[in-house]
Structures are given as C-alpha cells and as structure tokens.
C-alpha cells in the first residue's frame, strides 16, 4: 500500500470513529488519580477505597453498567495496540471520563501513554500482587470464561452478550496478543507493564499498593485522613464468573428463541392458518393488498 493510500485509509477510519459521535462537554470533575494496575490486583478493593475517600472512579464495573461504551473503548485499544485509527487524546478521554476524577482497572490501565499525556499532573496508583498469584486469579476468572468456546456461537444473539464478547476478544488481541499465549508470556506482559509504569511516572507521583498495605500509605499519598474502618478487601472472583455465566445463558436463550422457537412458531401459525382457511384465504389477502 502506498503512503498516500495508507494516509487516506487512516483518514477514513478516523472519520468513522464512534468516539467522534459523542458530544463534546466540559468536565464536571478534575481528573486526579489514575490506578494503572492490572485487573485481578485488588482493583475493586481500590475502587471501593477511593469511593470512601470521595473519588468517583471509572472501573470495569462502570463499563458493565453502561455496555454501550464497550465498542468505543475497543476503538481506543485497537488504535493503541494495533495501529488502527488515531490514538486518543484529552478530548476523547474527557468525553468518556468527564464525570470521573479517578480510574481503576481495564480498559483505562491499558492506555498508559495516552492517559498520562492527557492528564500529566495526576497522581498514579499501581495496585499489584505476586505475579504467580495474579496468573492463578486470572486463570480462575478471565481465562476460565474465555475457555467457553461456544461464546462465538451464542454471543451474537444477545445485545449485551455481543458487546462484551467483542470487547473481550479485542482485549485478548491487544493485551495478551493471542488466545494461545502461554502463562510464561502472560507473566512477562504483566512484568513489562509494571516496569514501564514505574519507569515513566515520577516517583513522587507514584504509589505501588497492595491490599495488606491498608489505608495509611494511600491516604498519605492522596492527602486524606485515614478512615476509621478496615481497608476494603473484596474478592469478586465468583461474581465475575457468575456474571458471565448469566450473560452466556441469556445469550443462549436468545439464540434458541430467535433461531428456533420464533421461526418454528411462525411456520406453525402459517400452517394452521392455511389448514383452516386454505388457498382461498390467501387469494383474498392478495387481492386486498393489491
């Protein structure tokens, strides 16, 4: 492909971006905190802790509450990792994050460079855990759900199922490179991410945090009083799998209804109508419609 043709293709792709269809609007909250730690590193506990300190965080839980945003985030991931379209800047992030002053979990933790460029003065948290422990948690949650091969069959029949499955598929392509990626490769992806964040974020604006660290380092870092309650310790592994199981069954039911029950019902109704009224009724309907 020539340079001119490649440029033209990029312009077409950029013009068709879903994010460009979102309205421009001023931020209602100043972005203050980015948690760039990977999922399954106690991000939900951090999300809960930040909420208790008064922050509104954009977490994957927020994404599931509004799944219409998933295809838009897919565009951002494809632009960063696959070179498909224009990478996001402050304007694009403000459209999606304008009502939030913090981020946690995916998809934001996968867009380190873009977020740091868009919000250069924020404080950065890096939730972390032992890499082998992280791999085990991912295996019991995300990779377990991804092992359900029938997703490709059932997901397209359900509006939310199709969005979640498409996002997860692109997440794997962008983050873990391919479905066949080994645990050894995933371990390196994790280590590379953490090394990179620690390299590019100034030490005075970075806090590496584990749940056992509790409130004190977090509150000192953010300038808050320590709450008079235990630090949140939320393990949502079961919830993650159950949520996706419910979504799988909803998609499967939709497939059966739309592909089997509905067509059979229509055919049965047509057969009953024909047996009751015969060809004369069809001729009458045809003459009326003409």
C-alpha positions as CSV (number, residue, x, y, z in Angstrom):
1,X,0.0,0.0,0.0
2,X,1.3,3.4,-1.0
3,X,1.9,6.2,1.6
4,X,-0.9,8.2,0.1
5,X,-3.3,5.2,0.2
6,X,-2.4,4.5,3.8
7,X,-3.0,8.1,4.8
8,X,-6.3,8.0,3.1
9,X,-7.3,4.8,4.8
10,X,-6.4,6.3,8.2
11,X,-8.5,9.4,7.4
12,X,-11.5,7.2,6.6
13,X,-11.0,5.1,9.7
14,X,-10.7,8.2,11.9
15,X,-13.8,9.8,10.3
16,X,-15.8,6.8,11.3
17,X,-14.8,6.6,14.9
18,X,-17.6,6.1,17.4
19,X,-15.9,8.4,19.8
20,X,-16.3,11.3,17.3
21,X,-20.1,10.8,17.5
22,X,-20.0,11.5,21.3
23,X,-20.8,15.1,22.2
24,X,-18.2,17.5,23.5
25,X,-18.8,18.6,27.1
26,X,-16.9,20.2,29.9
27,X,-15.5,18.1,32.7
28,X,-17.6,18.0,35.8
29,X,-14.7,16.7,37.9
30,X,-11.0,17.3,37.5
31,X,-9.0,14.0,36.9
32,X,-6.9,13.4,40.0
33,X,-6.0,9.7,40.3
34,X,-5.1,7.0,37.7
35,X,-4.8,3.5,39.0
36,X,-2.8,1.8,36.3
37,X,-2.6,-1.6,37.9
38,X,-3.8,-4.7,36.0
39,X,-7.2,-6.3,36.7
40,X,-7.1,-9.0,39.4
41,X,-4.8,-6.9,41.5
42,X,-7.4,-5.8,44.1
43,X,-8.7,-3.1,41.8
44,X,-12.2,-3.5,43.1
45,X,-10.9,-3.0,46.7
46,X,-9.1,0.1,45.5
47,X,-12.2,1.3,43.7
48,X,-14.2,0.9,46.9
49,X,-11.4,2.6,49.0
50,X,-11.3,5.6,46.6
51,X,-15.1,5.9,46.8
52,X,-14.8,6.1,50.6
53,X,-12.3,8.9,50.2
54,X,-14.7,10.8,47.9
55,X,-13.5,9.9,44.5
56,X,-15.7,8.6,41.6
57,X,-13.6,6.0,39.8
58,X,-14.2,4.6,36.3
59,X,-13.9,0.9,36.8
60,X,-14.9,-2.1,34.7
61,X,-18.0,-2.2,36.9
62,X,-19.0,1.2,35.5
63,X,-18.4,-0.2,32.0
64,X,-20.8,-3.1,32.6
65,X,-23.4,-0.7,33.9
66,X,-23.3,1.0,30.5
67,X,-22.2,-1.6,28.0
68,X,-22.9,0.8,25.1
69,X,-19.5,2.3,25.8
70,X,-17.6,-1.0,25.1
71,X,-17.4,-0.6,21.3
72,X,-16.0,2.9,21.9
73,X,-13.2,1.6,24.2
74,X,-12.5,-1.1,21.7
75,X,-11.5,1.7,19.2
76,X,-9.1,3.2,21.7
77,X,-7.5,-0.2,22.3
78,X,-7.2,-1.0,18.6
79,X,-5.6,2.4,18.0
80,X,-3.0,1.9,20.7
81,X,-2.1,-1.7,20.2
82,X,-2.9,-2.5,16.5
83,X,-2.4,1.0,14.9
84,X,-6.0,1.1,13.7
85,X,-7.0,4.7,13.7
86,X,-6.0,7.7,15.7
87,X,-4.9,7.3,19.3
88,X,-7.0,9.1,22.0
89,X,-6.1,12.4,23.5
90,X,-7.6,14.7,26.2
91,X,-10.7,15.4,24.2
92,X,-11.6,11.8,23.7
93,X,-11.0,10.8,27.3
94,X,-13.0,13.8,28.6
95,X,-16.0,12.5,26.6
96,X,-15.8,9.2,28.4
97,X,-14.4,10.2,31.8
98,X,-15.7,13.8,32.2
99,X,-17.8,12.8,35.3
100,X,-15.0,10.9,37.0
101,X,-11.9,12.0,38.9
102,X,-10.2,8.6,39.1
103,X,-9.8,5.4,37.1
104,X,-9.3,1.8,38.1
105,X,-8.9,-1.5,36.1
106,X,-9.5,-2.0,32.4
107,X,-9.9,-0.5,30.0
108,X,-8.0,2.5,31.3
109,X,-5.0,0.7,32.7
110,X,-4.2,-0.5,29.1
111,X,-3.8,3.1,27.8
112,X,-1.0,4.3,29.9
113,X,0.7,6.6,27.5
114,X,-2.4,8.3,26.3
115,X,-3.8,8.9,29.8
116,X,-0.5,10.3,31.1
117,X,-0.3,12.6,28.2
118,X,-4.0,13.7,28.6
119,X,-3.7,14.2,32.4
120,X,0.1,14.9,33.1
121,X,-0.3,16.2,36.7
122,X,-2.4,13.3,38.2
123,X,-1.2,11.0,40.9
124,X,-0.8,7.4,39.8
125,X,-1.5,4.3,41.9
126,X,-0.2,0.9,40.9
127,X,-2.2,-1.9,42.5
128,X,0.0,-5.0,42.4
129,X,0.3,-8.6,43.6
130,X,2.7,-11.5,43.2
131,X,2.8,-12.4,39.5
132,X,2.1,-16.1,40.1
133,X,-0.8,-15.3,42.4
134,X,-2.1,-12.9,39.7
135,X,-1.8,-15.6,37.0
136,X,-3.8,-18.0,39.2
137,X,-6.5,-15.4,39.7
138,X,-6.7,-14.7,36.0
139,X,-6.9,-18.4,35.2
140,X,-9.9,-18.8,37.6
141,X,-11.7,-15.8,36.2
142,X,-11.0,-14.2,32.8
143,X,-9.3,-17.2,31.2
144,X,-11.9,-19.6,32.5
145,X,-14.7,-17.5,30.9
146,X,-12.7,-17.2,27.7
147,X,-12.4,-21.0,27.6
148,X,-16.1,-21.3,26.9
149,X,-15.7,-21.9,23.2
150,X,-19.5,-21.6,22.5
151,X,-19.2,-17.8,23.1
152,X,-18.7,-17.3,19.4
153,X,-22.0,-19.1,18.7
154,X,-24.3,-17.6,21.3
155,X,-22.9,-14.1,21.9
156,X,-24.2,-12.5,18.6
157,X,-27.8,-13.2,19.5
158,X,-27.8,-11.0,22.6
159,X,-27.2,-7.2,22.6
160,X,-25.0,-7.1,25.7
161,X,-23.5,-10.5,25.1
162,X,-22.3,-9.4,21.7
163,X,-20.7,-6.2,23.1
164,X,-19.0,-8.0,26.0
165,X,-17.7,-10.8,23.8
166,X,-16.4,-8.5,21.2
167,X,-14.6,-6.3,23.8
168,X,-13.1,-9.4,25.5
169,X,-11.9,-10.7,22.1
170,X,-10.2,-7.4,21.3
171,X,-8.8,-7.2,24.8
172,X,-7.1,-10.5,24.3
173,X,-5.8,-9.4,20.9
174,X,-4.4,-6.2,22.3
175,X,-3.2,-7.2,25.7
176,X,-2.3,-10.8,25.6
177,X,-1.6,-10.8,21.9
178,X,-3.4,-14.1,21.0
179,X,-5.6,-16.7,22.6
180,X,-2.7,-19.2,22.5
181,X,-0.5,-17.0,24.7
182,X,1.1,-19.1,27.4
183,X,1.3,-18.3,31.1
184,X,5.0,-17.6,30.6
185,X,4.1,-14.9,28.0
186,X,1.3,-13.5,30.2
187,X,3.8,-13.3,33.1
188,X,6.1,-11.2,31.0
189,X,3.3,-9.0,29.8
190,X,2.5,-8.3,33.4
191,X,6.1,-7.6,34.5
192,X,6.7,-5.4,31.5
193,X,3.6,-3.3,32.2
194,X,4.6,-2.7,35.8
195,X,8.2,-1.9,34.9
196,X,7.1,0.5,32.3
197,X,4.7,2.4,34.6
198,X,7.4,2.7,37.3
199,X,9.8,4.0,34.6
200,X,7.6,6.7,33.1
201,X,5.8,8.0,36.2
202,X,7.9,10.3,38.6
203,X,8.4,8.6,41.9
204,X,6.8,11.5,43.8
205,X,3.6,10.9,41.9
206,X,3.5,7.1,42.1
207,X,2.2,4.7,44.8
208,X,2.6,1.0,44.5
209,X,-0.1,-0.6,46.7
210,X,-1.2,-4.0,47.9
211,X,-4.3,-4.6,50.0
212,X,-2.3,-5.5,53.0
213,X,-0.7,-2.0,52.9
214,X,-4.0,-0.7,54.1
215,X,-5.2,2.9,54.4
216,X,-2.1,4.7,55.7
217,X,0.1,4.9,52.5
218,X,-2.9,5.5,50.3
219,X,-4.2,8.4,52.5
220,X,-0.8,9.9,53.0
221,X,-0.2,9.8,49.2
222,X,-3.6,11.4,48.4
223,X,-3.7,13.8,51.4
224,X,-6.7,12.4,53.2
225,X,-7.5,11.5,56.8
226,X,-7.4,7.7,57.5
227,X,-11.0,6.4,57.7
228,X,-12.0,4.7,61.0
229,X,-12.7,1.4,59.4
230,X,-10.8,-1.5,57.9
231,X,-9.4,-1.2,54.4
232,X,-11.7,-2.9,51.8
233,X,-10.8,-6.4,51.0
234,X,-13.1,-7.5,48.2
235,X,-12.6,-10.8,46.3
236,X,-15.0,-10.7,43.3
237,X,-13.8,-13.9,41.5
238,X,-17.0,-15.7,42.0
239,X,-19.1,-12.6,41.0
240,X,-17.0,-12.3,37.8
241,X,-17.6,-15.9,36.7
242,X,-21.3,-15.8,37.7
243,X,-22.0,-12.6,35.9
244,X,-20.5,-14.0,32.7
245,X,-22.3,-17.3,33.2
246,X,-25.6,-15.4,33.4
247,X,-24.8,-13.5,30.3
248,X,-23.9,-16.7,28.5
249,X,-27.2,-18.3,29.4
250,X,-29.1,-15.1,28.4
251,X,-27.3,-15.2,25.0
252,X,-28.1,-18.9,24.6
253,X,-31.8,-18.4,25.4
254,X,-31.9,-15.5,22.9
255,X,-30.3,-17.8,20.2
256,X,-32.8,-20.6,20.8
257,X,-35.7,-18.1,20.8
258,X,-34.7,-16.2,17.7
259,X,-33.2,-19.1,15.7
260,X,-35.5,-21.9,16.6
261,X,-38.7,-21.1,18.6
262,X,-39.7,-17.9,16.7
263,X,-39.3,-19.4,13.2
264,X,-41.0,-22.6,14.2
265,X,-43.8,-20.7,15.7
266,X,-44.3,-18.6,12.6
267,X,-44.2,-21.7,10.4
268,X,-46.7,-23.4,12.7
269,X,-49.0,-20.4,12.7
270,X,-48.8,-20.3,8.9
271,X,-49.6,-24.0,8.7
272,X,-52.7,-23.6,11.0
273,X,-53.9,-20.6,9.0
274,X,-53.6,-22.5,5.7
275,X,-55.3,-25.6,7.0
276,X,-58.2,-23.5,8.4
277,X,-58.7,-21.2,5.5
278,X,-57.0,-22.8,2.6
279,X,-55.7,-21.2,-0.6
280,X,-58.8,-19.1,-1.0
281,X,-58.0,-17.0,2.1
282,X,-54.5,-16.3,0.7
283,X,-56.0,-15.3,-2.6
284,X,-58.4,-12.9,-0.7
285,X,-55.5,-11.4,1.2
286,X,-53.5,-11.0,-2.0
287,X,-56.4,-9.2,-3.8
288,X,-57.0,-6.9,-0.9
289,X,-53.3,-5.9,-0.7
290,X,-53.2,-5.3,-4.4
